[in-house]
Amino acid sequence: MNSPKFMNSSFLMKLFALLVVAIIVNCLGIFKKWQKSKLWVKIFYVFVLAIIFYIIYSPSKKENFGNPSSCTYYYMTNCGHCKRFTPEWDQFVASYNGPVRMRKVEMNQAGSDLEKYNIKGFPTVLIIDEQGETKEYDGSRTSDGLNNFFLSMGN
């Protein structure tokens, strides 16, 4: 399940900073007039604790992505972008000798994969880990770009 876009680390860090400021303000006794109504303070603290709990127990997708087990290049025969990328893919696959299984699938042979992996455009390179989690390659469409990507993943 994907996290909502507003729940990125930058937003959460700002929210955490807001919590720290609120605690300091509360400890210093600033805004005593507002503190007469303790209900809003309790609601705020419960909300912030829920956010902290989310941060601690909900790691990002990148952290959850395990060791890649396969990498599939989905392409369309008459696609101009695919025609330019295919030689780069072939060169990368010819030089790659890691443990990840490489596949090349034409759109008409992809069958249910297009819907299963929500493939809307071509070319698309999908990396699938041992648990079945997917990650779309969005780096440079060159042999070197692919090679650097797999080196950065330790493969």
For each residue, the residues with C-beta under 8 A, 3 or more apart:
1:
2: 61
3: 7 8 58 60 61
4: 7
5: 8
6: 11
7: 3 4 11 12 54
8: 3 5 11 12
9: 12 13 60
10: 13 14
11: 6 7 8 14 15
12: 7 8 9 15 16 51 54 55
13: 9 10 16 17
14: 10 11 17 18
15: 11 12 18 19 48 51
16: 12 13 19 20 51 52 55
17: 13 14 20 21
18: 14 15 21 22 48
19: 15 16 22 23 48 51 52
20: 16 17 23 24
21: 17 18 24 25
22: 18 19 25 26 44 48
23: 19 20 26 27
24: 20 21 27 28
25: 21 22 28 30 31
26: 22 23 29 30 35 41
27: 23 24
28: 24 25
29: 26 32 35
30: 25 26
31: 25 34 35
32: 29 35 36
33: 36
34: 31 37 40
35: 26 29 31 32 38 41
36: 32 33
37: 34 40 41
38: 35 41 42
39: 42 43
40: 34 37 43 44
41: 26 35 37 38 44 45
42: 38 39 45 46
43: 39 40 46 47
44: 22 40 41 47 48
45: 41 42 48 49
46: 42 43 49 50
47: 43 44 50 51
48: 15 18 19 22 44 45 51 52
49: 45 46 52 53
50: 46 47 53 54
51: 12 15 16 19 47 48 54 55
52: 16 19 48 49 55 56
53: 49 50 56 57
54: 7 12 50 51 57 58
55: 12 16 51 52 58
56: 52 53
57: 53 54
58: 3 54 55
59: 63 64
60: 3 9 63 64
61: 2 3 64 65 133 135
62: 65
63: 59 60
64: 59 60 61 133
65: 61 62 129 133 135
66: 129 130 131 133
67: 129 130 154 155
68: 71 100 127 128 129 135 150 153 155
69: 100 101 128 129 130
70: 100 101 102 103 127 128
71: 68 100 101 102 103 125 126 127 128 137 150
72: 102 103 104 105 113 125 126 128
73: 89 102 103 104 105 123 124 125
74: 105 107 110 113 114 119 122 123 124 125 126
75: 79 82 85 86 104 105 106 107 122 123 124
76: 79 82 106 107 122 123
77: 82 106 107
78:
79: 75 76 82 83 122 123
80: 83 84
81: 84 85 122 123 141
82: 75 76 77 79 85 86 122 123
83: 79 80 86
84: 80 81 87 88 141
85: 75 81 82 88 89 123 141
86: 75 82 83 89 90 123
87: 84 90 91
88: 84 85 91 92 141 142 143 146
89: 73 85 86 92 93 104 123 125 143 146
90: 86 87 93 94 104
91: 87 88 94 95 143
92: 88 89 95 96 143 146 147
93: 89 90 96 102 104
94: 90 91
95: 91 92 143 147
96: 92 93 100 102 146 147 150
97:
98: 150 155
99: 155
100: 68 69 70 71 96 127 150 155
101: 69 70 71
102: 70 71 72 73 93 96
103: 70 71 72 73
104: 72 73 75 89 90 93
105: 72 73 74 75 109 110 113
106: 75 76 77 109 110
107: 74 75 76 77 110 114 122
108:
109: 105 106
110: 74 105 106 107 113 114 119
111: 114
112: 115 116
113: 72 74 105 110 116 117 119
114: 74 107 110 111 117 119
115: 112 118
116: 112 113
117: 113 114 124 126 134
118: 115
119: 74 110 113 114 122 124 126
120:
121: 124
122: 74 75 76 79 81 82 107 119
123: 73 74 75 76 79 81 82 85 86 89 141
124: 73 74 75 117 119 121 136
125: 71 72 73 74 89 136 137 146
126: 71 72 74 117 119 134 135 136 137
127: 68 70 71 100 134 135 136 137
128: 68 69 70 71 72 132 133 134 135
129: 65 66 67 68 69 132 133 134 135
130: 66 67 69
131: 66
132: 128 129
133: 61 64 65 66 128 129
134: 117 126 127 128 129
135: 61 65 68 126 127 128 129
136: 124 125 126 127
137: 71 125 126 127 146 149
138:
139: 145 146 148 149
140: 144 145 146 148
141: 81 84 85 88 123 145
142: 88 145 146
143: 88 89 91 92 95 146 147
144: 140 147 148
145: 139 140 141 142 148 149
146: 88 89 92 96 125 137 139 140 142 143 149 150
147: 92 95 96 143 144 150 151
148: 139 140 144 145 151 152
149: 137 139 145 146 152 153
150: 68 71 96 98 100 146 147 153 155
151: 147 148 154 155
152: 148 149
153: 68 149 150
154: 67 151
155: 67 68 98 99 100 150 151
